[in-house]
């Protein structure tokens, strides 16, 4: 019996080697596995935890209790939330077109080849982007000062009384100036990089047809960089709704103009760290994330649509 068993085992065919497709599959997971792990840890897990927090509420009696969607209902009826959303929406509607327009003009000037000192000009425009937002806010905040800054020095030197840039009526425009100064170079680089890959054959054909520079810009350059324009617009929309650093830093210089609920991010920060309302803060953050996602998605669909 033992001999027959050993003979059968010896005659049993060996297991087939793993197929190349299976090896490729595991090799691919080996490459993307670290990214998936980090993505789940730093993005999916905090997002899931925020959703979890938003479904509960700390109450004086009963402690933390499950409230379902009550926090979302409260957020949608919160005047402070809608006021802060209105400010960043106004900021978005005014500042973003100005910033992108200036960046596009600079990129077109650099791409034209007629600008003297092009390399120095490009670096000079891009350099403010390398300045941290906190440093830029402090620098501009002190220049805005009417008692100790550039505005105050101009008033004393010329004997005039310039409007206070940190007053409640002008502080949003002052923040927009800081953000524009910071990010014009960044958006310029996006547009300029897209312009550099436009086929030269299109320019040659336009020159043969006798097209002028304005016609080349409107018929060739702008359609060719439409994708870059959409990407820069989406990034700017997201950045506008996430406005936090600049008003947070300037709040110490203009406490009467910038309140704790001046922007949605300032509101969530104040609710979480000053008001100890982490659950409601998570709710406001999720609502803002959904609003930002919807608007950015609509802009993407509209911008990339054929014939747009």
VOGU-3710 file (C-alpha; in Angstrom, 3 decimals, decimal comma):
1> xxxxxxxxxx> 0,000/0,000/0,000  2,862/2,383/0,838  4,615/1,612/-2,433  1,468/2,344/-4,454  0,927/5,605/-2,565  4,483/6,785/-3,237  4,218/5,782/-6,884  0,959/7,757/-7,264  2,527/10,766/-5,654  5,510/10,520/-7,950
11> xxxxxxxxxx> 3,313/10,281/-11,032  1,121/13,277/-10,005  1,799/16,218/-12,369  3,374/19,326/-10,792  1,222/22,369/-10,091  1,167/24,815/-13,006  3,203/27,972/-12,501  1,260/31,207/-11,922  0,143/32,828/-15,146  1,901/36,002/-16,316
21> xxxxxxxxxx> -1,386/37,862/-15,932  -1,574/37,004/-12,206  2,033/38,061/-11,714  1,377/41,374/-13,448  -1,714/41,899/-11,306  0,190/41,466/-8,047  3,070/43,567/-9,373  0,653/46,427/-10,100  -0,822/46,233/-6,602  2,702/46,296/-5,209
31> xxxxxxxxxx> 3,318/49,620/-6,946  0,030/51,299/-6,029  -0,311/49,681/-2,598  1,720/52,326/-0,701  -0,257/55,141/-2,345  -3,589/53,454/-1,571  -2,553/52,984/2,062  -1,450/56,607/2,483  -4,528/57,887/0,615  -6,843/55,893/2,850
41> xxxxxxxxxx> -4,994/57,053/5,970  -4,756/60,784/5,271  -7,895/61,333/3,157  -10,551/58,650/3,424  -10,181/58,010/7,162  -10,460/61,710/8,213  -13,376/62,169/5,830  -15,199/59,161/7,256  -14,478/60,332/10,800  -15,843/63,799/9,994
51> xxxxxxxxxx> -19,047/62,277/8,658  -19,252/60,183/11,823  -18,789/63,248/14,043  -21,438/65,196/12,141  -24,094/62,657/13,132  -23,629/63,262/16,863  -23,981/66,192/19,250  -22,595/66,949/22,697  -25,473/67,809/24,999  -25,437/69,074/28,567
61> xxxxxxxxxx> -27,710/66,249/29,605  -26,992/62,872/28,127  -23,505/63,597/26,775  -22,770/62,687/23,164  -25,949/61,484/21,481  -26,835/60,441/17,962  -28,866/63,157/16,219  -28,826/61,977/12,606  -29,116/64,880/10,166  -30,070/67,505/12,753
71> xxxxxxxxxx> -26,648/69,147/12,548  -27,022/69,521/8,776  -30,454/71,071/9,236  -28,960/73,494/11,739  -26,136/74,410/9,365  -28,522/75,110/6,497  -30,479/77,500/8,721  -27,419/79,140/10,318  -27,180/82,841/9,436  -23,484/82,953/10,322
81> xxxxxxxxxx> -22,727/80,146/7,881  -24,631/81,764/5,026  -23,042/85,163/5,729  -19,551/83,661/5,575  -20,456/81,744/2,419  -21,712/84,975/0,868  -18,395/86,710/1,567  -16,269/84,020/-0,063  -18,720/83,853/-2,969  -18,307/87,597/-3,525
91> xxxxxxxxxx> -14,559/87,141/-3,158  -14,678/84,385/-5,788  -16,794/86,381/-8,225  -14,519/89,447/-8,132  -10,999/88,287/-7,254  -10,694/85,125/-9,358  -11,480/86,740/-12,754  -9,069/89,597/-12,005  -6,306/87,215/-10,929  -6,731/84,844/-13,860
101> xxxxxxxxxx> -7,030/87,751/-16,292  -3,736/89,263/-15,124  -2,054/85,844/-15,192  -3,298/85,229/-18,744  -2,083/88,631/-19,967  1,346/88,021/-18,461  1,532/84,529/-19,997  0,550/85,872/-23,423  3,156/88,638/-23,141  5,851/86,102/-22,274
111> xxxxxxxxxx> 4,810/83,801/-25,091  4,781/86,584/-27,670  8,590/86,754/-27,709  8,489/90,551/-27,816  9,035/91,111/-24,086  12,491/92,413/-23,160  14,088/90,559/-20,235  11,565/87,728/-20,440  13,373/85,374/-18,061  13,787/88,005/-15,354
121> xxxxxxxxxx> 10,160/89,105/-15,743  8,898/85,525/-15,484  10,858/84,867/-12,293  9,768/88,190/-10,804  6,088/87,441/-11,365  6,390/83,898/-10,038  8,483/84,808/-6,981  5,564/85,888/-4,707  4,172/82,360/-4,924  7,288/81,164/-3,087
131> xxxxxxxxxx> 6,448/83,430/-0,138  4,416/81,553/2,522  0,862/82,823/2,937  1,482/83,689/6,593  4,519/85,817/5,734  2,708/87,506/2,855  -0,284/88,316/5,063  1,927/89,803/7,769  3,896/91,830/5,238  0,822/93,265/3,541
141> xxxxxxxxxx> -0,938/93,712/6,892  1,795/95,988/8,148  1,822/97,905/4,856  -1,937/98,411/5,219  -1,511/99,965/8,678  -2,636/103,584/8,942  -0,578/104,249/12,091  2,586/102,233/11,532  2,622/101,029/7,908  2,980/102,268/4,358
151> xxxxxxxxxx> -0,486/103,815/4,257  0,262/105,742/7,455  3,608/106,940/6,081  1,957/108,174/2,888  -0,667/110,025/4,926  2,036/111,717/7,016  4,293/112,527/4,052  1,618/113,963/1,769  -0,754/115,288/4,400  -3,642/113,240/3,038
161> xxxxxxxxxx> -6,035/110,767/4,577  -6,179/107,578/2,533  -8,960/105,088/3,254  -8,065/102,420/5,787  -7,502/99,142/3,874  -8,350/97,201/7,048  -11,702/98,877/7,588  -14,813/96,656/7,467  -15,778/97,975/4,032  -12,352/97,444/2,437
171> xxxxxxxxxx> -10,826/94,469/4,234  -12,238/91,911/1,764  -10,692/93,826/-1,131  -7,416/94,007/0,796  -7,444/90,232/1,266  -8,160/89,852/-2,447  -5,124/91,989/-3,234  -2,912/89,724/-1,116  -4,242/86,544/-2,726  -3,861/88,032/-6,196
181> xxxxxxxxxx> -0,265/89,029/-5,457  0,455/85,517/-4,220  -1,114/83,453/-6,998  -0,796/85,437/-10,230  2,606/83,853/-10,820  1,329/80,354/-10,139  -1,508/80,671/-12,655  0,763/82,443/-15,117  3,056/79,420/-15,083  0,111/77,089/-15,833
191> xxxxxxxxxx> -0,964/79,213/-18,809  2,564/79,771/-20,073  3,366/76,052/-19,952  0,223/75,309/-21,964  1,108/77,988/-24,534  4,574/76,544/-25,059  3,197/73,239/-26,371  0,889/74,769/-28,998  2,073/73,452/-32,409  4,037/76,065/-34,349
201> xxxxxxxxxx> 2,386/74,879/-37,548  -0,785/76,647/-36,421  1,085/79,935/-36,114  2,664/79,445/-39,538  -0,735/78,793/-41,106  -2,157/81,899/-39,422  0,769/83,987/-40,692  0,189/82,751/-44,234  -3,478/83,711/-43,933  -2,454/87,177/-42,769
211> xxxxxxxxxx> -3,925/86,890/-39,268  -2,890/89,563/-36,764  -1,789/88,994/-33,181  -5,263/89,528/-31,755  -6,702/87,008/-34,191  -3,975/84,501/-33,320  -4,757/84,884/-29,623  -8,523/84,479/-29,993  -8,514/81,760/-32,656  -5,450/79,699/-31,742
221> xxxxxxxxxx> -3,952/80,375/-28,340  -7,050/80,642/-26,153  -8,785/77,531/-27,599  -5,523/75,594/-27,305  -5,148/76,327/-23,583  -8,808/75,907/-22,648  -7,938/72,887/-20,499  -5,373/74,914/-18,569  -7,907/77,723/-18,109  -10,440/75,268/-16,684
231> xxxxxxxxxx> -7,885/73,704/-14,325  -6,733/77,105/-13,046  -10,359/78,175/-12,544  -11,169/75,031/-10,564  -8,083/75,465/-8,377  -9,051/79,097/-7,769  -12,625/78,174/-6,851  -11,390/75,609/-4,336  -8,895/78,089/-2,919  -11,531/80,811/-2,566
241> xxxxxxxxxx> -13,908/78,587/-0,610  -10,972/77,490/1,576  -9,928/81,058/2,385  -8,374/80,968/5,853  -4,726/82,015/6,206  -5,043/85,628/5,101  -8,114/86,602/7,172  -6,809/84,610/10,134  -3,530/86,550/10,181  -5,160/89,930/9,508
251> xxxxxxxxxx> -7,723/89,302/12,251  -5,190/90,412/14,866  -4,669/93,680/12,981  -8,340/94,308/12,261  -10,410/92,557/14,951  -13,420/94,782/14,329  -13,469/94,037/10,582  -12,676/90,302/10,554  -14,895/88,336/12,897  -14,588/84,708/13,910
261> xxxxxxxxxx> -17,181/83,758/11,288  -15,759/85,862/8,461  -15,187/82,844/6,197  -16,531/79,271/6,439  -13,092/77,949/7,382  -12,715/80,566/10,113  -16,171/79,598/11,352  -15,302/75,895/11,534  -12,011/76,710/13,259  -13,740/78,884/15,856
271> xxxxxxxxxx> -16,477/76,320/16,451  -13,967/73,528/16,940  -11,235/75,181/19,002  -12,977/78,100/20,718  -16,540/76,881/20,990  -15,719/73,210/21,596  -18,381/72,207/19,054  -16,424/69,643/17,082  -19,537/67,863/15,844  -21,159/70,961/14,385
281> xxxxxxxxxx> -17,792/72,119/13,041  -17,441/68,847/11,130  -20,931/69,345/9,738  -20,130/72,825/8,408  -16,907/71,530/6,878  -18,734/68,712/5,081  -21,420/71,064/3,765  -18,732/73,411/2,428  -16,913/70,479/0,851  -20,077/69,394/-0,951
291> xxxxxxxxxx> -20,799/72,933/-2,170  -17,228/73,311/-3,434  -17,327/69,926/-5,153  -20,603/70,677/-6,949  -19,493/74,107/-8,178  -16,083/72,833/-9,306  -17,716/69,925/-11,133  -20,174/72,226/-12,919  -17,309/74,500/-13,995  -15,379/71,493/-15,277
301> xxxxxxxx> -18,326/70,189/-17,307  -19,053/73,633/-18,705  -15,439/74,416/-19,511  -14,563/71,121/-21,188  -17,766/70,842/-23,180  -17,200/70,853/-26,927  -18,149/74,104/-28,539  -17,994/75,990/-25,242
//
